Amino acid sequence: MAKTTKDLLEFWEDQMKLSHMSSNYFFRKSPSHYHMMLLVMHAYKYKENLTVEELKTKLFKTSRPKSALMINEACEKGFFFLERTSGDQRKKHIKPSESFISEFNQYIETLKNLSF
């Protein structure tokens, strides 16, 4: 029988071989980075508008200044982008980029196919 799925160790080793500029590395820097990714992707999946301020508040055990730095870095790397609201120009919604959505979906599919 041919092996069609990866085990957890092989998956982790493959992830670590990827470029340190990739989202795979960035969002696994800390639990807060991973939590930020999940919050943004949850809002995207359920078509919710998540503002930068709401994201800063929801990130547990992360100070607001640290949260702001993490969000800015994710935007600079092209994983997220900010979209001003039509009603209040001061509010900015945080959205995942198309390339990050693709990487995230690939990551989730790989996780689904892991064997233990």
C-alpha positions as a Markdown table, in Angstrom:
| # | Residue | x | y | z |
|---|---|---|---|---|
| 1 | Met | 0.0 | 0.0 | 0.0 |
| 2 | Ala | 1.5 | 3.3 | -1.1 |
| 3 | Lys | 1.9 | 6.0 | 1.6 |
| 4 | Thr | -0.3 | 9.0 | 0.6 |
| 5 | Thr | -0.3 | 10.9 | 3.8 |
| 6 | Lys | 2.5 | 12.4 | 5.9 |
| 7 | Asp | 3.1 | 11.8 | 9.6 |
| 8 | Leu | 3.3 | 14.8 | 12.0 |
| 9 | Leu | 7.1 | 14.8 | 12.2 |
| 10 | Glu | 7.6 | 14.8 | 8.4 |
| 11 | Phe | 5.0 | 17.6 | 8.1 |
| 12 | Trp | 6.8 | 19.7 | 10.8 |
| 13 | Glu | 10.2 | 19.1 | 9.1 |
| 14 | Asp | 8.8 | 20.1 | 5.7 |
| 15 | Gln | 7.3 | 23.3 | 7.3 |
| 16 | Met | 10.7 | 24.2 | 8.8 |
| 17 | Lys | 12.5 | 23.8 | 5.4 |
| 18 | Leu | 10.3 | 26.5 | 3.9 |
| 19 | Ser | 11.7 | 30.0 | 3.5 |
| 20 | His | 11.9 | 32.1 | 6.7 |
| 21 | Met | 10.0 | 34.8 | 4.8 |
| 22 | Ser | 7.0 | 32.6 | 4.3 |
| 23 | Ser | 3.8 | 32.7 | 6.3 |
| 24 | Asn | 4.6 | 29.2 | 7.6 |
| 25 | Tyr | 7.5 | 30.6 | 9.6 |
| 26 | Phe | 6.0 | 34.0 | 10.5 |
| 27 | Phe | 2.8 | 32.7 | 12.1 |
| 28 | Arg | 4.6 | 30.0 | 14.1 |
| 29 | Lys | 7.0 | 32.4 | 15.8 |
| 30 | Ser | 4.8 | 32.5 | 18.9 |
| 31 | Pro | 1.4 | 31.5 | 20.2 |
| 32 | Ser | 0.3 | 35.1 | 19.7 |
| 33 | His | 1.3 | 35.1 | 16.0 |
| 34 | Tyr | -0.6 | 31.8 | 15.5 |
| 35 | His | -3.6 | 33.2 | 17.4 |
| 36 | Met | -3.6 | 36.3 | 15.2 |
| 37 | Met | -3.6 | 34.2 | 12.0 |
| 38 | Leu | -6.6 | 32.1 | 13.3 |
| 39 | Leu | -8.6 | 35.2 | 14.3 |
| 40 | Val | -8.1 | 36.9 | 10.9 |
| 41 | Met | -8.9 | 33.7 | 9.0 |
| 42 | His | -12.0 | 33.0 | 11.2 |
| 43 | Ala | -13.3 | 36.5 | 10.4 |
| 44 | Tyr | -12.6 | 35.9 | 6.7 |
| 45 | Lys | -14.3 | 32.5 | 6.7 |
| 46 | Tyr | -17.5 | 33.9 | 8.3 |
| 47 | Lys | -17.4 | 37.1 | 6.3 |
| 48 | Glu | -17.0 | 39.2 | 9.5 |
| 49 | Asn | -15.4 | 42.6 | 9.5 |
| 50 | Leu | -12.5 | 42.5 | 12.0 |
| 51 | Thr | -11.0 | 45.9 | 12.8 |
| 52 | Val | -7.4 | 46.4 | 13.8 |
| 53 | Glu | -8.6 | 47.6 | 17.3 |
| 54 | Glu | -10.7 | 44.5 | 17.8 |
| 55 | Leu | -7.8 | 42.2 | 16.8 |
| 56 | Lys | -5.5 | 44.0 | 19.3 |
| 57 | Thr | -8.1 | 43.4 | 22.0 |
| 58 | Lys | -8.7 | 39.7 | 21.1 |
| 59 | Leu | -5.1 | 38.7 | 21.2 |
| 60 | Phe | -4.6 | 37.2 | 24.6 |
| 61 | Lys | -1.5 | 37.8 | 26.7 |
| 62 | Thr | -0.2 | 40.3 | 24.1 |
| 63 | Ser | 0.2 | 44.0 | 24.8 |
| 64 | Arg | -1.5 | 46.4 | 22.5 |
| 65 | Pro | 1.9 | 47.8 | 21.3 |
| 66 | Lys | 3.2 | 44.3 | 20.6 |
| 67 | Ser | -0.1 | 43.5 | 18.8 |
| 68 | Ala | 0.3 | 46.6 | 16.7 |
| 69 | Leu | 3.8 | 45.5 | 15.7 |
| 70 | Met | 2.7 | 42.0 | 14.8 |
| 71 | Ile | -0.1 | 43.4 | 12.7 |
| 72 | Asn | 2.1 | 45.8 | 10.9 |
| 73 | Glu | 4.7 | 43.2 | 10.2 |
| 74 | Ala | 2.1 | 40.8 | 8.8 |
| 75 | Cys | 0.9 | 43.6 | 6.5 |
| 76 | Glu | 4.4 | 44.5 | 5.4 |
| 77 | Lys | 5.1 | 40.9 | 4.5 |
| 78 | Gly | 1.9 | 40.8 | 2.4 |
| 79 | Phe | 0.0 | 38.3 | 4.5 |
| 80 | Phe | -2.7 | 40.8 | 5.5 |
| 81 | Phe | -3.9 | 44.2 | 4.3 |
| 82 | Leu | -5.9 | 47.0 | 5.8 |
| 83 | Glu | -9.2 | 48.3 | 4.3 |
| 84 | Arg | -10.7 | 51.5 | 5.4 |
| 85 | Thr | -14.4 | 51.4 | 6.2 |
| 86 | Ser | -16.8 | 53.5 | 4.2 |
| 87 | Gly | -18.7 | 54.8 | 7.3 |
| 88 | Asp | -15.8 | 55.7 | 9.5 |
| 89 | Gln | -12.4 | 56.4 | 7.8 |
| 90 | Arg | -10.6 | 56.0 | 11.1 |
| 91 | Lys | -11.6 | 52.3 | 11.3 |
| 92 | Lys | -9.6 | 49.8 | 9.3 |
| 93 | His | -10.6 | 46.2 | 8.7 |
| 94 | Ile | -7.9 | 43.6 | 8.5 |
| 95 | Lys | -8.1 | 41.2 | 5.7 |
| 96 | Pro | -6.0 | 38.3 | 4.4 |
| 97 | Ser | -4.3 | 38.6 | 1.1 |
| 98 | Glu | -5.2 | 36.2 | -1.7 |
| 99 | Ser | -1.7 | 34.6 | -1.6 |
| 100 | Phe | -2.0 | 34.1 | 2.1 |
| 101 | Ile | -5.5 | 32.6 | 1.7 |
| 102 | Ser | -4.1 | 30.1 | -0.7 |
| 103 | Glu | -1.2 | 29.2 | 1.6 |
| 104 | Phe | -3.5 | 28.8 | 4.5 |
| 105 | Asn | -5.9 | 26.5 | 2.6 |
| 106 | Gln | -2.9 | 24.4 | 1.6 |
| 107 | Tyr | -1.8 | 24.2 | 5.2 |
| 108 | Ile | -5.2 | 23.2 | 6.4 |
| 109 | Glu | -5.5 | 20.5 | 3.7 |
| 110 | Thr | -2.1 | 19.1 | 4.7 |
| 111 | Leu | -3.2 | 19.0 | 8.3 |
| 112 | Lys | -6.3 | 17.1 | 7.4 |
| 113 | Asn | -4.3 | 14.4 | 5.7 |
| 114 | Leu | -1.8 | 13.8 | 8.5 |
| 115 | Ser | -1.6 | 10.3 | 9.8 |
| 116 | Phe | -0.5 | 9.3 | 13.3 |
